[in-house]
Amino acid sequence: MKSIFRVQALPARQGDCLWIEYGESKHPHRLLIDGGTPETVDTLQSRILAFPVNQRNFELLVITHIDNDHIGGLLKLLDAGIPGLKFEDVWFNGWRHLPGSGFEEFGPVQGEKLSIWLDQPGQPWNQRFDRKSIAVPAGGLLPVKTLSGGLKLTVLSPSIDDLRRLRPVWEEECHKAGMDPSKPQPPPQPVVPGFEAFGVVDIDDLSATPFKEDTSLANGSSIALLAEFEGHRILLGGDAHATTLLSSVARLAASEGVDQLKIDVLKLPHHGSKANLSRDLLERVESPRYLFSTNGAQFNHPDQEAVARTICFGGQGAQLIFNYRTKFTMLWNETTWKSQYGYQTRYPAAGKEGINLNLI
């Protein structure tokens, strides 16, 4: 029987919604990482409804963190009450998983709505972690869990300190992410289709821009994973901080006796933000493909500095893969640049959104 290992970056506007399949091609196992924005949930829901009721099961649902462009679509999906939808386990760090939090301490914000759903009797919540925090310890081995069907997941982020720093501002971050049900969701800024001039773009200068780390505590709490199946690997960066990822990648590489961690795909942290992708991180991994999940709405991702760093420090012949065609992504489809710097690009078909990557 033929095996598959496939990652699909579904349309999620400025967010993430990753559908992963692995195992036997005719009967694959599935996991879902994040659900994109509330406005894009129809694509995810239609995809699930296309399966018979008795096949709407996932080995795992990962909600990387509380930002609306990751969790918002999932909350709408759960509200829809899809018949037969089942997750064997759900990985999510809620308030109770932040160091120093008490079990009963829940806020009124919509982010806690997910915690209430997960706390129902019989509902799995961080089951493979004995319902405790999903986090990287300060020393020793990184946490590793293997799902049914043989998919190996290594936790790269967050650290215990990342979770501890989030605790005092948990409620504030939920509000900033637009997760208060008593307030309307702010409309996303429109995406301008097609290519527009960005002025003079110098890839070498952009790549050399000093790195300044993301300071968002919500992003710092993001779950990032290394997914492995039959010798193939994808690093799923979530919105994690570069220093946390770098530390975990370095530890994993050292345990394998290598300087660079060899992977098949790097899903860029924080949609290609310049504050979440450092040269040091890029030079610690060896990857032929780099996946960007964003249409540039609200934050204009991917940042030019992050793409330039990927081009210059990501390895000769690297392929940049985008799940949208927008002015922020089509900028890099410049023949002269691709020839000069030796990189490739891949986009959805014209008029389409989302993209598939077959690792096997």
C-alpha positions in Angstrom: 0.0 0.0 0.0 1.3 3.4 -1.0 2.2 5.8 1.9 1.5 9.6 1.9 2.7 12.5 4.0 0.9 15.6 2.9 0.6 19.1 4.3 -2.1 21.5 3.0 -2.0 25.2 3.9 -5.7 26.0 3.6 -6.9 29.5 3.0 -6.8 31.3 6.4 -6.3 35.0 5.4 -3.5 36.3 7.7 -3.7 33.1 9.8 -2.8 29.4 9.9 -5.0 26.4 9.0 -2.8 23.3 8.3 -4.4 20.0 7.3 -2.0 17.1 7.5 -2.5 13.6 6.2 -0.2 10.6 6.6 -0.2 6.8 6.4 -1.9 4.7 3.8 -3.0 6.7 0.8 -6.5 5.2 0.7 -7.1 5.4 4.4 -4.8 8.2 5.8 -4.7 9.5 9.3 -5.3 13.2 9.8 -4.4 16.1 12.1 -5.4 19.7 12.1 -3.3 22.6 13.2 -5.3 25.8 13.9 -8.4 26.9 12.1 -7.6 30.3 10.6 -9.8 33.3 10.9 -13.6 33.2 11.5 -14.1 34.4 8.0 -12.3 31.4 6.4 -13.9 28.6 8.4 -16.3 27.7 5.5 -13.4 26.2 3.5 -12.4 24.0 6.5 -16.0 23.1 7.3 -16.8 22.1 3.7 -13.6 20.0 3.6 -14.8 18.1 6.7 -18.4 17.7 5.5 -17.2 16.1 2.3 -16.3 13.0 4.3 -19.0 10.5 5.4 -20.1 11.0 9.0 -18.1 8.0 10.2 -14.9 9.3 8.7 -14.8 12.8 10.2 -12.2 11.9 12.8 -8.7 13.4 13.4 -5.8 11.9 15.3 -5.1 15.3 16.7 -6.1 18.9 16.8 -3.4 21.4 17.8 -4.4 25.0 18.7 -1.0 26.6 18.8 -2.1 29.7 20.8 -4.8 32.2 21.5 -4.5 34.7 18.6 -7.7 35.1 16.6 -6.1 34.2 13.2 -5.4 30.7 14.7 -8.2 30.0 17.1 -11.1 32.1 15.7 -12.1 29.7 12.9 -12.0 26.7 15.2 -14.4 28.3 17.6 -16.9 28.8 14.8 -16.3 25.2 13.6 -17.1 23.9 17.0 -20.2 26.0 17.3 -21.4 24.5 14.0 -21.8 21.1 15.7 -20.7 19.0 12.8 -22.1 15.5 13.1 -19.4 12.8 13.6 -16.5 15.3 14.1 -14.1 13.8 16.6 -10.5 14.5 17.7 -8.6 11.7 19.5 -6.6 14.4 21.3 -6.5 18.2 21.5 -3.3 20.0 22.3 -3.9 23.5 23.7 -2.3 25.4 26.6 -5.2 27.1 28.5 -5.1 29.3 31.6 -4.7 26.3 33.8 -1.5 25.3 32.0 0.3 28.6 32.7 2.6 28.2 35.7 1.0 29.5 38.9 -2.6 29.3 37.6 -5.3 27.7 39.6 -7.7 25.2 38.1 -10.8 27.4 38.7 -9.3 30.6 37.4 -11.2 31.3 34.1 -11.8 34.7 32.5 -14.9 35.7 30.6 -13.2 36.1 27.3 -14.0 33.9 24.3 -10.6 32.3 24.5 -11.9 30.5 27.6 -14.9 29.2 25.5 -12.5 26.7 24.1 -11.3 25.7 27.6 -15.0 25.2 28.6 -15.5 22.9 25.5 -12.4 21.0 26.2 -13.3 20.5 29.9 -16.5 18.5 29.0 -16.5 15.0 30.4 -14.8 12.6 28.0 -13.3 15.3 25.9 -9.5 14.8 25.4 -7.3 17.7 26.3 -3.5 17.4 26.3 -4.2 13.7 26.9 -0.8 12.5 25.8 0.7 15.0 28.3 -1.5 13.7 31.2 -3.6 16.9 30.7 -0.6 19.0 31.8 1.2 21.8 30.0 2.7 21.3 26.5 6.1 22.9 26.9 9.8 22.4 26.4 11.8 21.7 29.6 14.8 23.8 30.4 17.1 20.8 30.0 17.1 17.2 28.9 15.3 15.6 26.1 12.5 17.4 24.1 9.0 16.0 24.5 8.2 13.4 21.8 4.8 11.8 21.2 3.9 9.3 18.4 0.4 9.3 17.0 -1.5 6.3 15.8 -0.2 5.4 12.3 3.4 6.4 13.2 3.6 10.2 13.0 6.2 11.4 15.4 5.8 14.8 16.9 8.6 16.6 18.8 7.7 19.7 20.8 9.9 22.7 20.0 8.0 25.5 21.7 6.9 27.0 24.0 9.3 26.9 26.9 8.1 26.9 30.5 9.3 30.5 30.8 7.3 31.5 27.8 4.1 30.2 29.4 5.0 31.8 32.8 5.4 35.2 31.1 2.0 34.9 29.5 0.0 34.3 32.7 -0.2 37.9 34.0 -1.6 39.2 30.7 -3.6 36.2 29.5 -6.9 38.1 29.6 -5.4 41.2 28.1 -4.0 39.2 25.2 -7.4 37.6 24.6 -9.0 41.0 24.3 -6.2 42.3 22.0 -6.9 39.3 19.8 -10.6 40.2 19.4 -11.8 37.3 21.5 -14.4 38.9 23.7 -17.9 37.7 22.6 -19.5 40.9 23.8 -17.6 42.9 21.2 -17.8 42.6 17.4 -14.9 41.2 15.5 -12.8 43.9 13.9 -13.0 43.6 10.1 -9.7 42.6 8.4 -8.1 45.1 6.2 -8.8 44.4 2.5 -6.1 42.8 0.5 -5.1 44.6 -2.7 -5.0 42.1 -5.5 -2.2 41.9 -8.0 1.3 43.4 -8.0 2.1 46.9 -6.9 5.4 48.6 -6.8 7.2 48.5 -3.4 9.9 51.0 -4.4 13.5 49.9 -4.5 14.0 46.4 -3.0 17.5 45.3 -2.2 17.6 41.7 -1.1 21.1 41.8 0.3 20.4 44.9 2.4 17.1 43.5 3.6 18.7 40.2 4.6 21.3 42.1 6.6 18.7 44.1 8.6 19.4 43.6 12.4 17.1 41.0 13.9 14.7 42.3 16.6 12.7 39.6 18.4 9.0 39.5 18.6 7.8 40.6 22.0 4.2 39.2 21.9 3.6 37.0 24.9 0.8 35.2 23.0 3.1 34.4 20.2 5.8 33.2 22.6 3.3 30.7 24.0 2.8 29.2 20.6 3.1 25.4 20.2 5.7 24.5 17.5 6.3 21.0 16.4 8.6 18.8 14.3 6.5 16.3 12.5 8.2 13.2 11.2 6.9 10.3 9.1 8.9 7.6 7.2 12.1 9.6 7.2 10.5 12.9 6.2 10.2 16.0 8.4 8.3 19.3 8.5 9.0 22.0 11.1 5.7 23.6 12.0 6.7 27.0 13.5 3.3 28.3 14.6 3.9 31.9 15.8 6.8 30.9 18.0 9.7 33.1 19.0 12.9 32.5 17.0 15.1 32.1 20.1 12.9 29.4 21.5 12.9 27.6 18.2 16.6 28.0 17.7 17.3 26.6 21.2 15.2 23.5 20.5 16.5 23.0 17.0 20.1 23.2 18.4 19.3 20.7 21.1 17.7 18.3 18.6 20.6 18.7 16.2 23.1 18.0 19.0 21.3 14.9 20.0 21.7 13.7 16.4 25.3 14.6 16.2 24.9 17.2 13.5 25.2 21.0 13.2 22.2 21.5 11.0 18.8 19.9 11.5 17.8 18.4 8.2 14.1 18.8 7.3 11.9 18.7 4.2 9.8 21.8 4.8 10.0 24.8 7.2 6.6 26.4 7.8 7.7 29.9 8.6 6.9 31.1 12.1 4.4 34.0 12.4 3.6 34.0 8.7 7.0 35.2 7.7 7.4 38.0 10.2 10.8 39.6 10.4 10.6 39.5 14.2 10.2 35.7 14.2 12.8 34.5 11.7 16.5 35.1 12.4 19.5 34.3 10.3 20.7 32.0 13.2 17.6 30.0 13.0 17.8 29.6 9.2 21.4 28.5 9.4 20.6 25.9 12.0 18.2 24.0 9.6 18.8 22.5 6.2 15.6 22.7 4.2 14.8 22.8 0.4 11.3 24.3 1.0 9.9 27.2 3.0 6.1 27.5 3.4 4.4 30.9 4.1 0.8 30.9 5.3 -0.7 34.4 4.8 -2.4 36.7 2.4 -0.9 39.8 4.0 -4.1 41.1 5.5 -3.7 43.4 8.5 0.0 42.9 9.0 1.4 42.8 5.4 3.1 39.5 6.0 5.5 38.1 4.8 7.9 40.9 5.7 10.4 41.6 3.0 13.3 41.2 5.6 12.1 37.7 6.5 11.8 36.6 2.8 15.2 38.1 2.0 16.8 36.2 5.0 15.2 33.0 3.7 16.6 33.6 0.2 20.1 34.5 1.4 20.5 32.1 4.4 18.1 29.3 3.6 20.3 27.5 1.1 20.9 27.6 -2.6 18.0 26.5 -4.7 15.4 26.8 -1.9 11.7 26.9 -2.9 9.5 29.6 -1.5 5.9 28.3 -1.2 2.9 30.7 -0.7 -0.7 29.8 -0.1 -2.0 33.0 -1.6 -1.3 35.2 -4.7 -1.1 38.7 -3.3 1.1 41.7 -3.8 3.1 40.7 -0.8 3.8 37.2 -2.2 4.0 37.8 -5.9 6.7 40.4 -5.3 9.2 37.5 -5.1 8.3 35.9 -8.4 10.8 38.1 -10.1 12.8 36.1 -12.8 15.9 38.3 -12.4 16.0 37.7 -8.6 15.4 34.0 -8.9 18.2 33.7 -11.4 20.6 35.8 -9.4 19.9 34.2 -6.0 19.1 30.7 -7.1 15.7 30.3 -5.5 12.3 29.1 -6.8 8.7 30.1 -6.1 5.5 28.2 -6.0 2.0 29.6 -5.8 -1.6 28.4 -6.0 -3.1 28.1 -9.4 -4.5 31.3 -10.8 -7.8 32.1 -9.1 -7.2 29.5 -6.3 -6.3 29.8 -2.7 -4.4 27.3 -0.5 -1.6 24.9 -1.5 -0.6 21.3 -1.1 2.8 19.8 -0.3 3.5 16.1 -0.8 6.5 15.0 1.3 6.1 11.4 0.1 
